[in-house]
Amino acid sequence: MSLKDLKIDNSWSLFLDRDGVINNRLVDDYVRNWEQFEFKPGVEEAMKVLSGIFGRIIVVSNQQGVGKGLMTLNTVEKLHEKMVSEVEAGGGRIDAVYFCPALESEKSFNRKPNIGMALQSRKRFPDIRFRQSVMVGDSLSDMIFGKRVGMKTVFLSSNLPHIRRGYKTINFVFPDLRAFAKELMSDDRCQINRIS
C-alpha cells in the first residue's frame, strides 16, 4: 500500500497532533503561551498544501500542563486561536482544535490514545469518515489513537528503534509534516517511506 493507493481527496479528513508536529516540542516542558510557540520549519507551507487536499483538518492534542496547573484553559484556547489565525494567514486551514487538559493518571476518555477527541470531531462534522482519515503524529499514542478508530497513520520521526516498537500501528513514516505534504502533491508517489 502506498499513499497513492489511498486516493486521498477532499472527502478525506486529516487529524494532526500539535506539539512535535505543528510546533516545536519543548524538552521536559510544555508550551505554556504564544511566546513559547514556534512553528516547525515548513509547517505553514505544508498546511497550505494539505488544506487544498483534505476536506477537514482537525488538531487533537493532549495538554496535561493544564491539569498540572502550569497554564489555564483560557491560555491554551488563546494560543490555539493564534495558531489557527497564523495558519490561515499563510493560506492554510484548521477546521477545529480539540485538546484534553486531563492528567495522564486520570485515564480520561478524551486523552489520546483514547478516542474521545475523535468522536467529538465527528459529532461536530458528521461528514468525517474515520476509514477515510489520516492521523499524523510523533508519538505511539497518536498512532494507537488513529488505529483505534480505523484511520491510516503517519508517524513523523527519524528514530528507527522507536518506529520499530510501534510498527503495527504505523502505516507510513516521514521526517516531518513538510515531507508528508510534499509526497501527497507529488506525481510519482512510489518513493514512500513505509513500514513493512
ROSE-4610 file (N, C-alpha, C; in Angstrom, 1 decimal, always signed):
// ROSE-4610
residu = [M/M/M/S/S/S/L/L/L/K/K/K/D/D/D/L/L/L/K/K/K/I/I/I/D/D/D/N/N/N/S/S/S/W/W/W/S/S/S/L/L/L/F/F/F/L/L/L/D/D/D/R/R/R/D/D/D/G/G/G/V/V/V/I/I/I/N/N/N/N/N/N/R/R/R/L/L/L/V/V/V/D/D/D/D/D/D/Y/Y/Y/V/V/V/R/R/R/N/N/N/W/W/W/E/E/E/Q/Q/Q/F/F/F/E/E/E/F/F/F/K/K/K/P/P/P/G/G/G/V/V/V/E/E/E/E/E/E/A/A/A/M/M/M/K/K/K/V/V/V/L/L/L/S/S/S/G/G/G/I/I/I/F/F/F/G/G/G/R/R/R/I/I/I/I/I/I/V/V/V/V/V/V/S/S/S/N/N/N/Q/Q/Q/Q/Q/Q/G/G/G/V/V/V/G/G/G/K/K/K/G/G/G/L/L/L/M/M/M/T/T/T/L/L/L/N/N/N/T/T/T/V/V/V/E/E/E/K/K/K/L/L/L/H/H/H/E/E/E/K/K/K/M/M/M/V/V/V/S/S/S/E/E/E/V/V/V/E/E/E/A/A/A/G/G/G/G/G/G/G/G/G/R/R/R/I/I/I/D/D/D/A/A/A/V/V/V/Y/Y/Y/F/F/F/C/C/C/P/P/P/A/A/A/L/L/L/E/E/E/S/S/S/E/E/E/K/K/K/S/S/S/F/F/F/N/N/N/R/R/R/K/K/K/P/P/P/N/N/N/I/I/I/G/G/G/M/M/M/A/A/A/L/L/L/Q/Q/Q/S/S/S/R/R/R/K/K/K/R/R/R/F/F/F/P/P/P/D/D/D/I/I/I/R/R/R/F/F/F/R/R/R/Q/Q/Q/S/S/S/V/V/V/M/M/M/V/V/V/G/G/G/D/D/D/S/S/S/L/L/L/S/S/S/D/D/D/M/M/M/I/I/I/F/F/F/G/G/G/K/K/K/R/R/R/V/V/V/G/G/G/M/M/M/K/K/K/T/T/T/V/V/V/F/F/F/L/L/L/S/S/S/S/S/S/N/N/N/L/L/L/P/P/P/H/H/H/I/I/I/R/R/R/R/R/R/G/G/G/Y/Y/Y/K/K/K/T/T/T/I/I/I/N/N/N/F/F/F/V/V/V/F/F/F/P/P/P/D/D/D/L/L/L/R/R/R/A/A/A/F/F/F/A/A/A/K/K/K/E/E/E/L/L/L/M/M/M/S/S/S/D/D/D/D/D/D/R/R/R/C/C/C/Q/Q/Q/I/I/I/N/N/N/R/R/R/I/I/I/S/S/S]
num = [1/1/1/2/2/2/3/3/3/4/4/4/5/5/5/6/6/6/7/7/7/8/8/8/9/9/9/10/10/10/11/11/11/12/12/12/13/13/13/14/14/14/15/15/15/16/16/16/17/17/17/18/18/18/19/19/19/20/20/20/21/21/21/22/22/22/23/23/23/24/24/24/25/25/25/26/26/26/27/27/27/28/28/28/29/29/29/30/30/30/31/31/31/32/32/32/33/33/33/34/34/34/35/35/35/36/36/36/37/37/37/38/38/38/39/39/39/40/40/40/41/41/41/42/42/42/43/43/43/44/44/44/45/45/45/46/46/46/47/47/47/48/48/48/49/49/49/50/50/50/51/51/51/52/52/52/53/53/53/54/54/54/55/55/55/56/56/56/57/57/57/58/58/58/59/59/59/60/60/60/61/61/61/62/62/62/63/63/63/64/64/64/65/65/65/66/66/66/67/67/67/68/68/68/69/69/69/70/70/70/71/71/71/72/72/72/73/73/73/74/74/74/75/75/75/76/76/76/77/77/77/78/78/78/79/79/79/80/80/80/81/81/81/82/82/82/83/83/83/84/84/84/85/85/85/86/86/86/87/87/87/88/88/88/89/89/89/90/90/90/91/91/91/92/92/92/93/93/93/94/94/94/95/95/95/96/96/96/97/97/97/98/98/98/99/99/99/100/100/100/101/101/101/102/102/102/103/103/103/104/104/104/105/105/105/106/106/106/107/107/107/108/108/108/109/109/109/110/110/110/111/111/111/112/112/112/113/113/113/114/114/114/115/115/115/116/116/116/117/117/117/118/118/118/119/119/119/120/120/120/121/121/121/122/122/122/123/123/123/124/124/124/125/125/125/126/126/126/127/127/127/128/128/128/129/129/129/130/130/130/131/131/131/132/132/132/133/133/133/134/134/134/135/135/135/136/136/136/137/137/137/138/138/138/139/139/139/140/140/140/141/141/141/142/142/142/143/143/143/144/144/144/145/145/145/146/146/146/147/147/147/148/148/148/149/149/149/150/150/150/151/151/151/152/152/152/153/153/153/154/154/154/155/155/155/156/156/156/157/157/157/158/158/158/159/159/159/160/160/160/161/161/161/162/162/162/163/163/163/164/164/164/165/165/165/166/166/166/167/167/167/168/168/168/169/169/169/170/170/170/171/171/171/172/172/172/173/173/173/174/174/174/175/175/175/176/176/176/177/177/177/178/178/178/179/179/179/180/180/180/181/181/181/182/182/182/183/183/183/184/184/184/185/185/185/186/186/186/187/187/187/188/188/188/189/189/189/190/190/190/191/191/191/192/192/192/193/193/193/194/194/194/195/195/195/196/196/196]
x = [+0.8/+0.0/+0.9/+0.5/+1.2/+0.2/+0.6/-0.3/-1.1/-0.5/-1.3/-2.4/-2.2/-3.3/-4.5/-4.3/-5.4/-6.3/-5.9/-6.7/-7.3/-6.4/-6.8/-7.3/-8.5/-9.0/-9.8/-10.7/-11.4/-12.5/-12.7/-13.6/-12.9/-11.6/-10.8/-10.6/-10.3/-10.0/-8.6/-8.0/-6.6/-6.7/-6.1/-6.0/-4.5/-4.2/-2.9/-2.7/-1.6/-1.1/-0.6/-0.4/+0.2/+1.7/+2.1/+3.5/+4.3/+5.4/+6.2/+5.8/+4.6/+4.1/+3.9/+3.1/+2.9/+3.9/+4.2/+5.2/+6.3/+7.4/+8.5/+8.1/+8.4/+8.2/+9.3/+8.9/+9.8/+10.3/+11.6/+12.1/+11.8/+11.1/+10.8/+10.0/+9.2/+8.4/+7.1/+6.3/+5.1/+5.2/+4.6/+4.4/+3.3/+3.6/+2.6/+2.0/+2.5/+1.9/+2.4/+1.9/+2.2/+3.7/+4.3/+5.7/+6.6/+6.1/+6.9/+6.6/+5.5/+5.1/+5.9/+6.5/+7.3/+6.9/+6.4/+6.1/+7.4/+7.2/+8.3/+8.6/+9.8/+10.2/+9.3/+8.7/+7.9/+6.5/+6.1/+4.7/+3.6/+3.9/+2.9/+2.7/+3.8/+3.7/+3.0/+3.3/+2.7/+1.2/+0.8/-0.7/-1.4/-0.8/-1.4/-1.7/-0.7/-0.8/-1.9/-1.8/-2.8/-4.2/-4.4/-5.7/-6.4/-5.5/-6.1/-6.3/-6.0/-6.2/-7.3/-7.2/-8.2/-9.4/-10.6/-11.8/-11.9/-11.3/-11.3/-9.9/-9.5/-8.3/-8.5/-8.2/-8.5/-7.3/-7.0/-5.9/-6.4/-5.7/-6.1/-4.8/-4.9/-3.7/-3.9/-3.1/-3.0/-2.3/-2.9/-2.3/-2.4/-1.7/-1.9/-1.2/-0.5/+0.1/-1.0/-2.2/-3.3/-3.7/-3.8/-4.1/-3.0/-1.8/-0.7/-0.7/-1.5/-1.6/-0.5/+0.1/+1.1/+0.6/-0.6/-1.3/-2.8/-3.6/-5.0/-5.7/-6.9/-7.7/-7.7/-8.0/-8.1/-6.8/-5.6/-4.3/-4.2/-4.5/-4.4/-5.3/-6.5/-7.5/-7.0/-6.5/-6.0/-4.8/-3.9/-2.8/-3.3/-4.3/-4.9/-5.5/-6.2/-6.8/-5.7/-4.6/-3.5/-2.9/-2.7/-2.1/-3.0/-4.3/-5.3/-5.2/-5.1/-5.0/-3.8/-2.6/-1.4/-1.4/-2.0/-2.1/-3.0/-4.1/-5.0/-4.3/-3.5/-2.7/-1.7/-1.3/-0.4/-1.1/-2.4/-3.1/-3.6/-3.4/-3.9/-5.2/-5.5/-6.8/-6.7/-7.3/-7.6/-9.1/-9.8/-11.3/-11.7/-10.9/-11.2/-10.0/-9.9/-8.8/-9.5/-9.1/-9.6/-8.3/-8.5/-7.4/-7.9/-7.1/-7.5/-6.6/-7.1/-6.3/-6.0/-6.6/-6.5/-5.1/-4.8/-3.6/-3.6/-2.5/-2.4/-3.0/-2.7/-3.2/-4.7/-5.4/-6.9/-7.5/-6.8/-7.3/-8.5/-8.5/-9.6/-9.9/-11.2/-11.6/-11.2/-11.0/-10.6/-9.1/-8.3/-6.9/-6.4/-5.6/-5.0/-4.1/-4.1/-4.6/-6.1/-6.9/-8.3/-9.0/-10.2/-10.7/-11.7/-11.8/-12.8/-12.8/-11.6/-11.4/-11.9/-11.6/-12.1/-13.6/-14.3/-15.7/-16.3/-15.6/-16.1/-16.1/-15.0/-14.8/-15.9/-16.2/-17.2/-18.6/-18.9/-20.2/-20.3/-19.3/-19.4/-19.4/-18.6/-18.6/-19.0/-20.3/-20.8/-20.3/-19.7/-19.1/-17.8/-17.2/-15.9/-16.2/-15.4/-15.4/-14.0/-13.9/-12.6/-11.8/-12.5/-11.8/-11.2/-11.7/-11.1/-10.5/-9.6/-8.9/-7.5/-6.6/-5.2/-4.9/-4.2/-3.7/-2.2/-1.7/-0.3/+0.2/+1.2/+1.7/+3.1/+3.7/+5.1/+5.2/+4.1/+4.2/+3.3/+3.7/+2.9/+1.4/+1.2/-0.2/-1.0/-0.4/-1.1/-1.5/-0.5/-0.7/-1.8/-1.8/-2.8/-4.2/-4.3/-5.5/-6.1/-5.2/-5.7/-6.2/-5.4/-5.8/-7.1/-7.3/-8.5/-9.8/-9.8/-11.0/-10.9/-9.8/-9.7/-9.0/-8.3/-7.6/-6.3/-5.7/-4.4/-3.5/-2.3/-1.4/-0.1/+0.3/+1.6/+2.4/+3.6/+4.5/+5.6/+5.8/+6.8/+8.0/+9.1/+10.2/+11.3/+12.6/+13.7/+14.3/+13.6/+14.1/+13.7/+14.5/+14.1/+13.8/+14.6/+14.2/+12.8/+12.5/+11.1/+10.1/+10.3/+9.4/+9.2/+10.2/+10.1/+9.2/+9.3/+8.5/+7.0/+6.7/+5.2/+4.8/+5.6/+5.3/+3.9/+3.2/+1.9/+0.9/+1.2/+0.2/+0.6/+1.7/+2.2/+2.1/+1.4/+1.3/+2.4/+2.7/+3.8/+4.6/+5.9/+6.8/+7.4/+7.4/+8.1/+8.8/+9.9/+10.6/+9.9/+9.0/+8.2/+7.0/+6.1/+4.9/+5.1/+6.2/+6.5/+6.8/+7.5/+7.8/+6.5/+5.6/+4.3/+3.5/+3.4/+2.7/+3.3/+4.6/+5.3/+5.0/+5.0/+4.7/+3.3/+2.3/+0.9/+0.7/+1.5/+1.4/+2.3/+3.0/+4.0/+3.2/+3.7/+3.1/+3.5/+4.8/+5.3/+5.4/+4.4/+4.3/+4.9/+5.8/+6.4/+7.4/+8.1/+9.2/+8.6/+8.0/+7.3/+8.2/+8.3/+9.0/+7.9/+7.9/+6.8/+7.3/+6.6/+6.9/+6.3/+7.1/+6.5/+6.2]
y = [-1.2/+0.0/+1.2/+2.2/+3.5/+4.6/+5.8/+6.9/+7.1/+6.8/+6.9/+6.0/+4.8/+3.8/+4.2/+5.1/+5.6/+6.5/+7.1/+8.1/+9.2/+9.8/+10.9/+12.1/+12.6/+13.8/+14.5/+15.5/+16.3/+15.6/+14.3/+13.5/+12.9/+13.1/+12.6/+13.7/+13.2/+14.2/+13.9/+15.0/+14.9/+15.3/+14.4/+14.7/+14.9/+15.9/+16.3/+16.4/+15.8/+16.2/+17.6/+18.2/+19.6/+19.6/+19.4/+19.5/+18.4/+18.9/+18.0/+17.7/+18.2/+18.0/+19.4/+20.3/+21.6/+22.6/+22.5/+23.4/+22.5/+23.2/+22.5/+22.1/+20.9/+20.4/+20.9/+21.3/+21.7/+20.5/+20.2/+19.1/+19.2/+18.2/+18.2/+19.4/+20.0/+21.1/+21.2/+22.2/+22.4/+23.8/+23.9/+25.2/+25.9/+26.9/+27.5/+28.7/+29.3/+30.6/+30.8/+31.8/+32.0/+32.4/+33.0/+33.4/+32.2/+31.1/+29.8/+29.0/+29.3/+28.6/+28.9/+27.9/+28.1/+27.1/+27.5/+26.6/+25.8/+24.5/+23.7/+24.2/+24.1/+24.5/+23.9/+24.7/+24.3/+23.9/+24.1/+23.7/+24.6/+25.9/+26.8/+26.5/+26.3/+25.9/+24.6/+23.6/+22.3/+22.4/+23.3/+23.4/+24.0/+24.8/+25.4/+24.2/+23.4/+22.3/+21.3/+20.9/+20.0/+20.5/+21.8/+22.4/+22.3/+22.2/+22.0/+20.6/+19.6/+18.2/+17.6/+17.9/+17.3/+18.1/+17.5/+18.2/+18.8/+18.1/+18.5/+18.4/+19.4/+19.3/+19.6/+18.6/+18.7/+18.5/+19.3/+19.2/+18.5/+17.5/+16.8/+16.7/+17.2/+17.4/+17.1/+16.3/+16.2/+17.4/+18.0/+19.2/+19.1/+18.1/+17.9/+19.0/+19.9/+21.0/+21.8/+21.8/+22.5/+21.7/+20.4/+19.6/+19.8/+20.1/+20.3/+21.7/+22.6/+23.9/+24.8/+24.4/+25.2/+26.3/+26.1/+27.1/+26.9/+27.9/+27.8/+27.3/+26.9/+26.6/+27.7/+28.9/+30.1/+30.4/+30.2/+30.4/+29.5/+28.2/+27.3/+27.6/+28.0/+28.3/+29.6/+30.6/+31.8/+31.4/+30.5/+30.0/+29.4/+28.5/+27.8/+28.8/+29.8/+30.8/+31.5/+31.8/+32.5/+31.5/+30.3/+29.3/+29.1/+29.0/+28.9/+30.2/+31.3/+32.6/+32.7/+32.2/+32.2/+31.3/+30.1/+29.1/+29.7/+30.3/+30.9/+32.1/+32.8/+33.9/+33.4/+32.2/+31.5/+30.8/+30.9/+30.2/+28.8/+28.4/+27.1/+27.2/+26.1/+26.0/+24.9/+25.2/+24.2/+24.4/+23.3/+23.4/+23.4/+22.7/+22.6/+22.1/+22.6/+22.1/+21.5/+20.3/+19.7/+19.4/+19.6/+19.2/+18.7/+17.8/+17.2/+17.7/+18.5/+19.0/+18.1/+16.9/+15.9/+15.4/+15.1/+14.4/+12.9/+12.4/+11.0/+10.1/+10.3/+9.5/+9.4/+10.4/+10.4/+9.5/+8.9/+8.0/+8.5/+9.8/+10.4/+9.8/+9.6/+9.1/+10.0/+11.3/+12.3/+12.4/+11.7/+11.8/+10.7/+11.0/+10.0/+9.1/+7.8/+7.1/+6.8/+7.2/+7.0/+7.9/+7.6/+8.1/+9.3/+9.8/+10.9/+12.0/+12.5/+13.7/+13.4/+12.1/+11.7/+11.7/+11.2/+11.2/+12.6/+13.5/+14.9/+15.5/+15.2/+15.9/+15.3/+14.0/+13.5/+14.0/+14.2/+14.8/+16.2/+17.0/+18.3/+18.3/+17.4/+17.3/+15.9/+15.7/+14.3/+13.7/+14.6/+14.1/+13.3/+13.4/+12.7/+11.2/+10.5/+9.0/+8.6/+7.9/+7.5/+6.6/+5.8/+5.0/+5.8/+7.0/+8.0/+9.1/+8.8/+9.8/+9.3/+10.3/+10.1/+10.8/+10.1/+10.6/+10.8/+12.1/+12.4/+12.8/+12.0/+12.4/+11.9/+12.3/+11.9/+11.0/+10.4/+9.5/+8.3/+7.2/+6.0/+6.1/+7.0/+7.2/+7.8/+8.7/+9.2/+8.1/+7.2/+6.1/+5.1/+4.8/+4.0/+4.6/+5.9/+6.7/+6.6/+6.8/+6.7/+5.3/+4.3/+2.9/+2.4/+2.9/+2.5/+2.9/+3.9/+4.3/+4.0/+3.4/+2.9/+3.8/+4.8/+5.7/+5.1/+5.7/+5.4/+6.3/+5.8/+6.6/+7.0/+8.2/+8.7/+9.1/+8.5/+8.8/+9.7/+10.8/+11.8/+11.5/+10.9/+10.6/+10.1/+10.2/+9.6/+8.6/+8.3/+7.4/+6.0/+5.3/+3.9/+2.9/+2.9/+2.0/+2.3/+3.6/+4.0/+3.5/+3.6/+3.2/+1.7/+1.0/-0.5/-1.0/-0.3/-0.7/-0.6/+0.4/+0.6/+0.3/-0.6/-0.8/-1.3/-2.0/-2.5/-1.4/-0.2/+0.9/+2.0/+1.8/+2.8/+2.3/+3.2/+2.9/+3.5/+4.8/+5.5/+6.3/+6.6/+7.3/+8.5/+9.7/+10.8/+11.6/+12.3/+13.1/+14.2/+14.8/+16.0/+16.2/+17.2/+17.4/+18.0/+18.7/+19.2/+18.1/+17.0/+15.9/+15.1/+15.0/+14.3/+15.1/+16.4/+17.2/+17.2/+17.2/+17.1/+15.8/+14.7/+13.4/+13.4/+14.0/+14.0/+14.7/+15.8/+16.6/+16.1/+15.0/+14.5/+13.7/+13.8/+12.9/+11.5/+11.3/+10.0/+9.6/+8.9/+8.6/+7.2/+6.7/+5.4/+5.4/+6.5/+6.6/+6.9/+5.9/+6.1/+5.4/+6.1/+5.5/+4.7/+3.4/+2.6/+1.6/+1.3/+0.2/-1.1/-2.1/-3.4/-4.3]
z = [+0.0/+0.0/+0.0/-0.8/-0.8/-0.6/-0.4/-0.3/-1.5/-2.7/-4.0/-4.0/-3.4/-3.4/-2.6/-1.7/-0.8/-1.6/-2.7/-3.5/-2.6/-1.8/-0.9/-1.7/-1.3/-1.9/-0.8/-1.3/-0.3/+0.5/+0.2/+1.0/+2.3/+2.3/+3.4/+4.5/+5.7/+6.8/+7.3/+7.8/+8.4/+9.8/+10.7/+12.1/+12.4/+13.1/+13.4/+14.9/+15.4/+16.8/+16.7/+17.9/+17.8/+18.1/+19.4/+19.8/+19.1/+18.4/+17.7/+16.2/+15.9/+14.5/+13.9/+14.6/+14.1/+14.7/+15.9/+16.6/+17.2/+17.5/+18.2/+19.6/+19.9/+21.3/+22.2/+23.4/+24.4/+25.2/+25.3/+26.0/+27.5/+28.1/+29.5/+30.0/+29.1/+29.5/+28.6/+28.7/+28.0/+27.3/+26.1/+25.5/+26.3/+27.1/+28.0/+27.5/+26.5/+25.9/+24.5/+23.8/+22.4/+22.3/+23.2/+23.1/+23.0/+23.6/+23.5/+22.3/+21.6/+20.4/+19.2/+18.6/+17.4/+16.3/+15.2/+14.1/+13.7/+13.5/+12.9/+11.5/+11.0/+9.7/+8.6/+7.7/+6.6/+6.9/+8.2/+8.6/+7.9/+7.9/+7.3/+5.8/+5.1/+3.7/+3.6/+4.4/+4.4/+4.6/+5.6/+5.9/+4.7/+3.9/+2.7/+1.7/+1.5/+0.6/+1.1/+2.4/+3.0/+2.9/+3.1/+3.1/+1.7/+0.6/-0.7/-1.0/-0.2/-0.4/+0.4/+1.7/+2.7/+2.9/+3.0/+3.3/+4.7/+5.6/+7.0/+7.6/+8.4/+9.1/+10.6/+11.4/+12.9/+13.7/+14.6/+15.6/+16.8/+17.3/+18.5/+19.4/+20.6/+21.4/+22.9/+23.5/+25.0/+25.5/+26.5/+27.2/+28.7/+29.2/+30.7/+31.5/+30.8/+31.6/+32.2/+31.7/+32.3/+33.6/+33.5/+34.7/+35.8/+35.4/+36.4/+36.9/+36.4/+36.9/+36.3/+35.1/+34.5/+33.6/+33.1/+32.3/+32.4/+32.0/+32.2/+30.9/+31.0/+29.8/+28.8/+29.4/+28.6/+27.8/+28.5/+27.8/+26.6/+26.8/+25.7/+24.6/+24.9/+23.9/+23.1/+23.8/+23.1/+22.2/+22.7/+21.9/+20.6/+20.7/+19.6/+18.6/+19.1/+18.2/+17.4/+18.0/+17.3/+16.3/+16.7/+15.8/+14.5/+14.7/+13.6/+12.7/+13.3/+12.6/+11.8/+12.3/+11.6/+10.4/+10.6/+9.5/+8.4/+8.8/+7.8/+7.0/+7.7/+7.1/+6.1/+6.3/+5.3/+4.2/+4.1/+3.1/+3.4/+4.7/+5.2/+5.9/+6.6/+7.3/+8.4/+9.5/+10.6/+10.9/+10.7/+10.9/+12.4/+13.2/+14.7/+15.4/+16.7/+17.6/+18.8/+19.2/+20.4/+21.2/+22.5/+23.4/+24.7/+25.3/+26.6/+27.7/+28.7/+29.8/+30.9/+30.9/+32.0/+32.1/+33.4/+33.7/+33.1/+32.8/+32.3/+33.3/+34.6/+35.7/+35.8/+35.2/+35.3/+34.3/+33.4/+32.4/+31.7/+31.3/+30.6/+29.3/+29.0/+27.7/+26.5/+26.9/+25.8/+25.6/+26.4/+26.3/+25.4/+24.4/+23.5/+24.3/+24.1/+22.9/+22.9/+23.9/+23.9/+22.9/+22.5/+21.2/+21.4/+22.6/+22.8/+21.9/+21.6/+20.7/+19.3/+18.8/+17.5/+17.4/+18.5/+18.5/+18.6/+19.3/+19.4/+18.0/+17.3/+15.9/+15.0/+15.1/+14.2/+14.6/+15.8/+16.2/+15.6/+15.6/+15.1/+13.6/+13.0/+11.5/+11.1/+10.9/+10.6/+9.3/+8.4/+7.2/+7.3/+8.5/+8.8/+8.8/+8.0/+8.0/+8.4/+9.5/+10.0/+9.1/+8.3/+7.3/+6.2/+6.1/+5.1/+5.8/+6.8/+7.6/+7.8/+8.0/+8.3/+9.6/+10.5/+11.8/+11.6/+11.8/+11.8/+13.2/+13.7/+15.0/+15.2/+16.3/+16.6/+17.8/+18.2/+19.4/+19.1/+19.8/+19.6/+20.1/+21.0/+21.5/+20.4/+19.5/+18.3/+17.4/+17.2/+16.2/+16.7/+18.0/+18.6/+18.5/+18.8/+18.7/+17.3/+16.3/+14.9/+14.6/+15.0/+14.6/+15.3/+16.5/+17.3/+16.6/+15.8/+15.1/+13.6/+13.1/+11.8/+10.8/+11.3/+10.4/+9.9/+8.8/+8.4/+9.2/+9.5/+10.4/+9.8/+10.1/+9.6/+10.8/+11.0/+12.1/+11.6/+12.3/+12.0/+12.9/+12.3/+13.1/+12.2/+12.7/+12.1/+13.1/+14.2/+15.2/+14.9/+14.2/+13.8/+14.9/+16.0/+17.1/+17.6/+17.8/+18.3/+17.3/+16.0/+15.0/+15.0/+15.1/+15.1/+16.3/+17.4/+18.6/+18.3/+17.4/+17.2/+15.8/+15.1/+13.7/+13.4/+14.3/+14.0/+13.9/+14.5/+14.5/+13.4/+12.7/+11.8/+10.4/+9.5/+8.1/+7.3/+7.6/+6.8/+7.8/+7.4/+8.2/+7.3/+7.8/+7.2/+8.3/+7.8/+8.8/+9.4/+8.6/+9.2/+8.3/+8.7/+8.0/+6.6/+6.4/+5.1/+4.1/+4.5/+3.7/+3.3/+4.3/+4.1/+3.0/+3.2/+2.2/+0.8/+0.8/-0.5/-1.2/-0.4/-1.0/-1.6/-0.9/-1.3/-2.6/-2.8/-4.0/-5.2/-4.9/-5.9/-6.9/-8.2/-9.2/-9.1/-8.7/-8.6/-7.1/-6.6/-5.2/-4.8/-5.6/-5.4/-4.3/-4.1/-3.2/-1.8/-1.2/+0.1/+1.2/+2.3/+3.5/+4.2/+4.0/+4.5/+5.5/+6.6/+7.5/+6.9/+6.7/+6.2/+7.3]
